[in-house]
Amino acid sequence: MLTFTMNNGNQIPAVGSGTNSFAKTDGVYTGDTKEVVSAIRAGYRFFDTAESYGNEEAVGKGIKESSIPRDEFFICTKMATRKRGSDEPPHHSRETAREAVERSLKKLDTDYIDLYLIHMPWDNKEEAREVWAQLEDYYREGVLKNIGVSNFTIDDLSDLLAHCEIPPVVDQVRINPESKNKELIAYLRENNILPMAWGPLRFEQGRDVLTAIGEKYGKNWAQVILNYNCRKGYISIPKSHSFEHQKSNLEIFDFELTEEEIRTIDEL
């Protein structure tokens, strides 16, 4: 597996499994570990979950069921900072951050979390600084091996960077041909923060072009865009419930796109 080096010197796999709909039937949590077990069988060792997904327990249990040592996995989860379906403004502090981290550790049944993110920004930047300061403490203790953010804008990041002691290692945002986020990605590059693409396969635009490129290599459109993301330095977290698709989404390291093909995809 290709890895990227984060700004603290630690490594992160280039591709992980999204999990937001795992262990659910019609949106209701079942606790079923079959998707996690299938992804592990396909070769995944990096799982991206979140408190708001409501399935951390299934992810942790699926990893335990594999009997593969914990240190061979890279687990990412996120602090829920907004209540789904609520118009009530969120309020957070060091205490709510501690409570969230401890809940995730318990649900995942692990002593540490490889990457912990603030899931969504909210309007109170002073509170965000307090939450980040608590995550920094957990990072220093080794409970959180890496800390980052998700869905943060340039404005959110610039305030955090101006007040933090430890900068975020990643910003997990939507990146695909229909959501390029070029300005944000340029800002992340300038500040040595890795872009992590959620929804890398959730698009329709340009699939025909990607399919045509893939025919040259015996690859499908999804494999082409995931290979492209690796070339661009974007971490990708595609999600699938199908073992065949899970396996296919990892079979992307045995071909190399040309510079012309990269430019073609840039312009989609």
Wavefront OBJ file of the C-alpha trace (Angstrom):
o trace
v 0.000 0.000 0.000
v 1.257 3.453 -0.934
v 1.534 5.808 2.036
v 1.820 9.573 2.393
v 3.923 11.377 4.985
v 2.008 13.780 7.217
v 3.462 17.020 8.580
v 4.463 15.271 11.833
v 6.470 12.620 9.985
v 3.902 9.856 10.473
v 2.618 7.740 7.589
v -0.967 7.382 6.403
v -2.256 4.895 3.805
v -3.208 6.485 0.482
v -6.518 4.597 0.347
v -8.936 3.653 3.095
v -12.487 2.383 3.367
v -15.326 4.775 4.027
v -17.915 3.322 6.406
v -20.758 5.812 6.845
v -23.437 3.306 5.754
v -21.797 0.176 7.191
v -23.664 -1.867 9.831
v -26.995 -0.326 8.864
v -30.210 -1.418 7.185
v -32.366 1.409 5.843
v -30.284 3.788 7.932
v -30.896 1.885 11.177
v -27.849 0.549 13.024
v -27.687 -3.253 13.120
v -24.207 -3.846 14.532
v -23.419 -6.189 11.649
v -19.696 -6.394 10.905
v -20.002 -8.037 7.475
v -18.930 -4.969 5.451
v -15.884 -4.391 7.656
v -14.938 -8.078 7.509
v -15.370 -8.041 3.729
v -13.175 -4.934 3.377
v -10.454 -6.508 5.515
v -10.602 -9.626 3.340
v -10.249 -7.364 0.283
v -7.070 -5.892 1.760
v -8.152 -2.756 3.613
v -6.344 -1.837 6.795
v -7.466 1.817 6.936
v -11.032 2.523 8.071
v -12.703 5.923 8.273
v -15.644 6.145 10.662
v -17.205 8.832 12.872
v -19.257 9.194 16.008
v -22.102 10.637 13.932
v -22.150 7.531 11.702
v -23.286 5.536 14.714
v -21.213 2.493 13.763
v -17.890 2.804 15.606
v -18.713 -0.327 17.599
v -19.177 -2.400 14.434
v -15.912 -1.105 12.973
v -14.023 -1.937 16.162
v -15.681 -5.342 16.440
v -14.976 -6.203 12.801
v -11.315 -5.394 13.289
v -11.207 -7.555 16.431
v -12.889 -10.430 14.593
v -10.147 -10.390 11.948
v -7.533 -11.537 14.528
v -5.067 -9.264 12.712
v -2.923 -7.277 15.181
v -4.314 -3.844 16.041
v -1.101 -2.106 15.002
v -1.616 -3.248 11.413
v -4.756 -1.110 11.196
v -5.152 2.629 10.792
v -8.427 3.798 12.340
v -9.810 7.279 11.757
v -12.855 8.604 13.583
v -14.385 12.025 14.122
v -15.857 14.123 16.896
v -19.514 14.944 16.241
v -19.732 18.726 16.423
v -23.239 19.268 15.018
v -26.471 17.465 15.871
v -28.067 16.052 12.752
v -31.470 17.589 12.090
v -31.077 20.212 14.833
v -31.128 23.982 14.328
v -29.778 24.523 17.824
v -26.267 26.028 17.682
v -23.652 23.576 18.983
v -21.551 24.356 22.036
v -18.242 22.651 22.654
v -15.380 22.850 25.113
v -12.393 20.883 26.367
v -14.857 18.803 28.382
v -17.056 17.874 25.415
v -13.904 16.990 23.456
v -12.685 14.706 26.263
v -16.074 13.036 26.462
v -16.162 12.483 22.688
v -12.692 10.957 22.559
v -13.438 8.652 25.482
v -16.714 7.533 23.880
v -14.936 6.674 20.635
v -12.154 4.780 22.401
v -14.752 2.700 24.224
v -16.906 2.017 21.152
v -13.917 1.129 18.983
v -12.535 -1.002 21.842
v -9.039 0.377 21.419
v -6.424 2.113 23.557
v -5.568 4.659 20.870
v -6.926 6.188 17.675
v -4.644 6.581 14.674
v -6.344 9.726 13.342
v -8.959 11.818 15.120
v -10.776 14.625 13.325
v -13.148 17.441 14.195
v -15.998 16.408 11.909
v -17.503 19.798 11.047
v -16.637 23.403 11.838
v -19.142 25.562 13.693
v -19.531 29.308 14.137
v -17.728 29.715 17.470
v -14.018 29.734 16.631
v -12.994 30.287 20.250
v -14.714 27.030 21.187
v -12.989 25.308 18.263
v -9.624 26.444 19.626
v -10.485 24.965 23.035
v -11.512 21.660 21.484
v -8.296 21.589 19.453
v -6.201 22.320 22.567
v -7.730 19.232 24.220
v -6.964 17.114 21.153
v -3.383 18.397 21.303
v -3.158 17.118 24.892
v -4.370 13.669 23.799
v -1.846 13.768 20.953
v 1.005 14.503 23.368
v -0.171 11.599 25.561
v -0.187 9.243 22.561
v -3.901 8.468 22.833
v -4.483 10.198 19.499
v -1.599 9.394 17.161
v -2.573 12.110 14.677
v -5.140 14.918 14.768
v -6.872 16.748 11.960
v -10.085 18.309 10.731
v -12.900 17.585 8.302
v -14.891 19.974 6.096
v -12.878 22.977 7.307
v -12.739 25.988 4.999
v -9.757 28.284 4.496
v -11.282 30.671 7.035
v -11.702 27.891 9.599
v -8.174 26.640 9.045
v -6.516 30.039 9.102
v -7.981 30.785 12.529
v -6.995 27.381 13.877
v -3.454 27.630 12.512
v -3.056 31.083 14.067
v -3.819 29.720 17.540
v -2.749 26.079 17.650
v 0.530 24.565 18.822
v 0.161 21.400 16.726
v -1.212 21.889 13.198
v -3.771 19.496 11.716
v -2.284 16.739 9.574
v -5.262 16.445 7.202
v -8.460 18.170 6.135
v -11.060 15.661 4.974
v -13.208 17.325 2.317
v -15.187 16.330 -0.754
v -12.837 15.995 -3.737
v -13.852 14.635 -7.131
v -14.367 16.017 -10.667
v -17.638 17.662 -9.578
v -16.113 19.173 -6.435
v -12.510 20.081 -7.112
v -11.949 22.470 -4.178
v -8.911 23.886 -5.989
v -8.488 26.990 -3.820
v -8.757 25.001 -0.596
v -6.344 22.338 -1.825
v -3.820 25.029 -2.767
v -4.129 26.427 0.773
v -3.634 22.977 2.273
v -0.500 22.519 0.159
v 0.871 25.861 1.326
v 0.383 24.823 4.938
v 1.616 21.220 4.604
v -1.788 19.698 5.366
v -2.802 16.618 3.385
v -6.132 16.638 1.523
v -8.305 13.609 2.270
v -11.055 13.014 -0.287
v -14.449 11.865 0.911
v -16.898 10.880 -1.801
v -14.098 10.351 -4.361
v -16.405 8.139 -6.473
v -19.654 10.060 -5.933
v -19.838 11.878 -9.256
v -21.120 11.460 -12.804
v -19.156 14.139 -14.641
v -16.374 12.788 -16.882
v -16.926 9.081 -16.262
v -16.847 8.454 -20.015
v -13.428 10.128 -20.284
v -12.116 8.126 -17.331
v -13.500 4.918 -18.830
v -11.700 5.608 -22.109
v -8.426 6.233 -20.258
v -8.902 3.059 -18.230
v -9.350 0.864 -21.296
v -5.663 1.367 -22.083
v -4.719 -0.196 -18.743
v -7.544 -2.700 -18.313
v -9.003 -0.559 -15.519
v -12.425 0.932 -14.807
v -13.277 4.604 -14.312
v -13.200 4.295 -10.501
v -9.703 2.805 -10.537
v -8.516 5.612 -12.816
v -9.762 8.402 -10.542
v -8.344 6.704 -7.445
v -4.973 6.310 -9.179
v -5.174 9.970 -10.181
v -5.853 10.968 -6.570
v -2.728 9.092 -5.481
v -0.689 10.930 -8.102
v -2.089 14.249 -6.861
v -1.310 13.396 -3.242
v -4.938 13.063 -2.127
v -5.833 10.390 0.421
v -8.991 8.617 -0.785
v -11.700 6.887 1.231
v -14.015 5.174 -1.272
v -16.871 3.155 0.193
v -18.492 -0.030 -1.064
v -20.546 -2.851 0.427
v -19.453 -5.203 -2.367
v -16.344 -7.351 -1.890
v -15.628 -7.164 -5.624
v -15.759 -3.355 -5.633
v -13.793 -3.113 -2.392
v -11.062 -5.275 -3.915
v -11.177 -3.402 -7.232
v -10.746 -0.059 -5.483
v -7.420 -1.268 -4.095
v -6.134 -2.606 -7.422
v -4.854 0.795 -8.519
v -1.115 0.681 -7.955
v -0.066 -1.388 -10.964
v -0.379 1.276 -13.661
v 0.838 4.833 -14.151
v -1.147 7.586 -15.834
v 0.722 9.724 -18.338
v 1.190 13.460 -17.817
v -1.257 14.068 -20.661
v -3.858 11.847 -18.986
v -3.329 13.688 -15.710
v -3.948 17.012 -17.486
v -7.074 15.594 -19.137
v -8.455 14.578 -15.756
v -7.461 17.952 -14.287
v -9.719 19.594 -16.846
v -12.826 17.467 -16.270
l 1 2 3 4 5 6 7 8 9 10 11 12 13 14 15 16 17 18 19 20 21 22 23 24 25 26 27 28 29 30 31 32 33 34 35 36 37 38 39 40 41 42 43 44 45 46 47 48 49 50 51 52 53 54 55 56 57 58 59 60 61 62 63 64 65 66 67 68 69 70 71 72 73 74 75 76 77 78 79 80 81 82 83 84 85 86 87 88 89 90 91 92 93 94 95 96 97 98 99 100 101 102 103 104 105 106 107 108 109 110 111 112 113 114 115 116 117 118 119 120 121 122 123 124 125 126 127 128 129 130 131 132 133 134 135 136 137 138 139 140 141 142 143 144 145 146 147 148 149 150 151 152 153 154 155 156 157 158 159 160 161 162 163 164 165 166 167 168 169 170 171 172 173 174 175 176 177 178 179 180 181 182 183 184 185 186 187 188 189 190 191 192 193 194 195 196 197 198 199 200 201 202 203 204 205 206 207 208 209 210 211 212 213 214 215 216 217 218 219 220 221 222 223 224 225 226 227 228 229 230 231 232 233 234 235 236 237 238 239 240 241 242 243 244 245 246 247 248 249 250 251 252 253 254 255 256 257 258 259 260 261 262 263 264 265 266 267 268
